[in-house]
């Protein structure tokens, strides 16, 4: 019987390989290049192709390891370790938002490769922070057998660093996203969007203050949803700005061409008259 974990990672690997092939064909790859990993012909955009193929390879490796231990089945683990019974395992107990933040950072990386270098850099920074924070969370979850002690230990170690640094970085990215929205929809559109964002943030703040005993996971979910929505809208606005700049550039090029033609015609007329 094929383990569920292997099915999951096999599906991820298949989707990544399909995305790599489609991306290769749509960015200048040859007929055989994307499916032969560049052995015969071009693969199109190299960075995106390598990243997606890398995801597929890692997924296959993880799926294979899960198959060897049968999704951490106790009997399979004991057999792999060469013991009669497997040691007692401990399930992760702390809720984590880092998978959501990692998905957001990966979105920034993919979009940044297509439209803007700054967005690509922000995505890499977010993924680096997620890697460190997620590692510390996983370590704290298994530090002791008491979940409360694990959370207190993690907060004691990471609080003095992550609160100011993440607050500064998050605030800067949030302000940058809002500014792109205002630039893309200037005038009345910017006023309307600013009013909507202000009302949503005030409503969320009032809701939190009115429910002081609310579960922290619910607060985290609502806050993350609001911030993620603003960031995604900011990315979309940035694409609109880039598209507008390209359009204006093409218009200026056509105008310059028209002026050049007019000047050339004037020179011909003057020479003919003389």
C-alpha positions as CSV (number, residue, x, y, z in Angstrom):
1,X,0.0,0.0,0.0
2,X,1.3,3.4,-1.0
3,X,1.6,5.8,2.1
4,X,-0.4,9.0,2.1
5,X,2.7,11.1,2.6
6,X,4.3,9.7,-0.6
7,X,1.1,10.4,-2.5
8,X,1.2,14.1,-1.3
9,X,4.8,14.7,-2.2
10,X,4.5,12.8,-5.5
11,X,1.6,15.1,-6.4
12,X,3.7,18.2,-5.5
13,X,6.6,16.8,-7.6
14,X,4.3,16.2,-10.6
15,X,2.8,19.6,-10.4
16,X,6.2,21.3,-10.1
17,X,7.5,19.3,-13.2
18,X,4.4,20.2,-15.2
19,X,4.8,23.9,-14.2
20,X,8.5,23.8,-15.2
21,X,7.6,22.3,-18.6
22,X,4.8,24.8,-19.2
23,X,7.1,27.7,-18.1
24,X,9.8,26.5,-20.3
25,X,7.6,26.3,-23.4
26,X,6.1,29.7,-22.8
27,X,9.4,31.5,-22.2
28,X,11.3,30.4,-25.3
29,X,12.1,26.7,-24.7
30,X,12.5,24.3,-27.6
31,X,10.4,21.2,-28.3
32,X,12.6,18.8,-26.3
33,X,14.5,21.2,-24.0
34,X,12.1,21.5,-21.1
35,X,11.3,17.7,-20.9
36,X,15.0,16.8,-21.2
37,X,16.2,19.3,-18.6
38,X,18.2,21.2,-21.2
39,X,20.0,18.1,-22.5
40,X,18.6,18.7,-26.0
41,X,17.6,22.3,-26.7
42,X,16.8,25.3,-24.5
43,X,14.7,25.3,-21.3
44,X,13.3,28.9,-21.5
45,X,13.6,31.0,-18.3
46,X,16.5,29.4,-16.4
47,X,15.7,30.6,-12.9
48,X,12.1,29.6,-12.7
49,X,12.8,26.3,-14.4
50,X,15.6,25.4,-12.0
51,X,13.5,26.4,-8.9
52,X,10.6,24.3,-10.0
53,X,12.7,21.2,-10.9
54,X,14.5,21.6,-7.5
55,X,11.1,21.6,-5.8
56,X,10.2,18.4,-7.6
57,X,13.5,16.7,-6.7
58,X,13.2,17.6,-3.0
59,X,9.5,16.4,-3.0
60,X,10.6,13.0,-4.5
61,X,13.3,12.6,-1.9
62,X,10.9,13.4,1.0
63,X,8.2,11.1,-0.4
64,X,10.8,8.3,-0.7
65,X,11.9,8.8,2.9
66,X,8.3,8.7,4.1
67,X,7.8,5.5,2.1
68,X,10.8,3.9,3.8
69,X,9.3,4.6,7.3
70,X,5.7,4.1,6.2
71,X,4.6,7.6,7.3
72,X,6.3,7.1,10.7
73,X,4.4,3.9,11.4
74,X,5.6,2.6,14.7
75,X,6.5,-0.9,13.4
76,X,8.3,0.5,10.4
77,X,10.3,3.0,12.5
78,X,11.3,0.2,14.9
79,X,12.4,-2.0,12.1
80,X,14.4,0.9,10.5
81,X,16.1,1.6,13.8
82,X,16.8,-2.0,14.6
83,X,14.9,-2.1,17.9
84,X,11.9,-4.1,19.1
85,X,9.6,-1.1,19.8
86,X,9.8,2.5,18.6
87,X,10.3,5.3,21.1
88,X,7.3,7.4,22.1
89,X,6.8,10.3,19.7
90,X,5.6,13.8,20.5
91,X,3.3,15.6,18.2
92,X,3.9,19.4,17.5
93,X,1.7,21.3,19.9
94,X,2.3,25.0,19.0
95,X,0.1,26.6,16.3
96,X,2.3,28.2,13.6
97,X,1.6,30.9,11.0
98,X,4.9,30.3,9.3
99,X,3.5,28.0,6.5
100,X,1.2,30.9,5.5
101,X,4.0,33.4,5.6
102,X,6.2,31.0,3.6
103,X,3.5,30.8,0.9
104,X,3.3,34.6,0.8
105,X,7.1,34.9,0.5
106,X,7.1,32.3,-2.3
107,X,4.4,34.3,-4.1
108,X,6.6,37.4,-3.8
109,X,9.6,35.5,-5.3
110,X,7.6,34.2,-8.3
111,X,5.9,37.5,-9.0
112,X,9.2,39.4,-8.5
113,X,10.9,37.3,-11.1
114,X,8.4,38.5,-13.6
115,X,7.8,42.1,-12.8
116,X,10.2,43.7,-10.3
117,X,13.6,43.0,-8.7
118,X,12.7,44.7,-5.4
119,X,9.7,42.4,-4.9
120,X,11.9,39.4,-5.7
121,X,14.4,40.5,-3.0
122,X,11.5,41.0,-0.5
123,X,10.3,37.5,-1.1
124,X,13.8,36.0,-0.5
125,X,14.1,38.0,2.7
126,X,10.7,36.7,3.9
127,X,11.7,33.1,3.1
128,X,15.0,33.5,5.0
129,X,13.1,34.8,8.0
130,X,10.5,32.0,7.8
131,X,13.3,29.4,7.6
132,X,14.9,30.7,10.9
133,X,11.6,31.3,12.7
134,X,10.1,27.9,11.7
135,X,13.3,26.1,12.8
136,X,13.2,27.8,16.2
137,X,9.5,26.9,16.6
138,X,10.1,23.3,15.7
139,X,13.0,23.1,18.2
140,X,10.9,24.7,21.0
141,X,8.0,22.3,20.4
142,X,10.3,19.4,21.3
143,X,12.4,21.0,24.0
144,X,10.5,19.6,26.9
145,X,7.3,17.6,27.5
146,X,5.3,20.6,28.7
147,X,3.8,22.7,25.9
148,X,3.5,25.8,28.1
149,X,7.2,25.6,29.0
150,X,8.1,25.2,25.4
151,X,6.2,28.3,24.3
152,X,7.7,30.3,27.2
153,X,11.2,29.1,26.3
154,X,10.8,30.1,22.7
155,X,9.4,33.5,23.6
156,X,12.2,34.2,26.0
157,X,14.8,33.5,23.4
158,X,13.2,35.0,20.3
159,X,11.1,37.8,21.7
160,X,13.8,40.5,22.1
161,X,14.8,40.0,18.5
162,X,11.7,39.1,16.5
163,X,9.3,41.7,17.9
164,X,11.3,44.8,16.8
165,X,12.8,43.3,13.7
166,X,9.7,41.7,12.3
167,X,7.6,44.7,13.3
168,X,10.0,47.0,11.4
169,X,10.1,44.8,8.3
170,X,6.4,44.1,8.3
171,X,5.6,47.7,8.7
172,X,7.9,48.7,5.9
173,X,6.5,46.1,3.5
174,X,2.9,47.1,4.4
175,X,3.6,50.8,3.8
176,X,5.2,50.0,0.5
177,X,2.2,47.9,-0.6
178,X,-0.2,50.7,0.4
179,X,1.9,53.3,-1.4
180,X,1.9,51.2,-4.6
181,X,-1.9,51.0,-4.4
182,X,-2.3,54.8,-4.1
183,X,0.1,55.3,-7.0
184,X,-1.7,52.9,-9.2
185,X,-5.2,54.3,-8.4
186,X,-4.4,58.0,-7.9
187,X,-7.1,60.6,-7.5
188,X,-10.5,59.5,-6.4
189,X,-9.6,55.9,-6.6
190,X,-6.9,56.3,-4.0
191,X,-9.2,58.1,-1.7
192,X,-11.8,55.4,-1.9
193,X,-9.3,52.6,-1.4
194,X,-7.7,54.4,1.5
195,X,-11.1,54.9,3.1
196,X,-11.9,51.2,2.7
197,X,-8.6,50.0,4.2
198,X,-9.0,52.5,7.1
199,X,-12.5,51.2,7.9
200,X,-11.4,47.6,7.8
201,X,-8.5,48.2,10.1
202,X,-10.6,50.2,12.5
203,X,-13.3,47.6,12.5
204,X,-10.8,44.8,13.2
205,X,-9.2,46.9,16.1
206,X,-12.7,47.5,17.6
207,X,-13.5,43.8,17.3
208,X,-10.3,42.8,19.1
209,X,-10.8,45.4,21.9
210,X,-14.4,44.3,22.4
211,X,-13.4,40.6,22.8
212,X,-10.4,40.6,25.2
213,X,-10.7,36.9,25.8
214,X,-10.5,36.0,22.1
215,X,-8.3,33.1,21.2
216,X,-4.9,34.2,20.0
217,X,-5.1,31.9,17.0
218,X,-8.2,33.7,15.8
219,X,-6.5,37.1,16.2
220,X,-3.5,35.9,14.3
221,X,-5.7,34.5,11.5
222,X,-7.7,37.7,11.1
223,X,-4.6,39.9,11.2
224,X,-2.7,37.7,8.7
225,X,-5.7,37.7,6.4
226,X,-5.9,41.6,6.4
227,X,-2.2,42.0,5.8
228,X,-2.0,39.3,3.2
229,X,-4.9,40.9,1.3
230,X,-3.2,44.3,1.3
231,X,0.1,42.8,0.1
232,X,-1.5,40.9,-2.7
233,X,-3.4,44.0,-3.8
234,X,-0.1,45.9,-3.6
235,X,1.5,43.4,-5.9
236,X,-1.4,43.7,-8.4
237,X,-1.1,47.4,-8.3
238,X,2.7,47.2,-8.9
239,X,2.0,45.2,-12.1
240,X,-0.4,47.9,-13.2
241,X,2.2,50.6,-12.6
242,X,4.8,48.6,-14.6
243,X,2.3,48.0,-17.4
244,X,1.5,51.7,-17.4
245,X,5.2,52.7,-17.6
246,X,5.8,50.3,-20.5
247,X,2.8,51.8,-22.3
248,X,4.0,55.4,-21.8
249,X,7.4,54.4,-23.0
250,X,6.0,53.0,-26.2
251,X,3.9,56.1,-26.7
252,X,7.0,58.3,-26.2
253,X,8.9,56.1,-28.7
254,X,6.2,56.6,-31.3
255,X,6.2,60.3,-30.7
256,X,9.9,60.5,-31.1
257,X,9.7,58.6,-34.3
258,X,7.0,61.0,-35.6
259,X,9.2,64.0,-34.7
260,X,12.1,62.4,-36.5
261,X,10.1,61.9,-39.6
262,X,8.8,65.5,-39.5
263,X,12.4,66.8,-39.1
264,X,13.6,64.6,-41.9
265,X,10.8,65.9,-44.2
266,X,11.7,69.5,-43.3
267,X,15.3,68.9,-44.3
268,X,14.2,67.5,-47.6
269,X,11.9,70.4,-48.3
270,X,14.6,73.0,-47.4
271,X,17.2,71.3,-49.7
272,X,14.7,71.1,-52.5
273,X,13.9,74.8,-52.2
274,X,17.6,75.8,-52.2
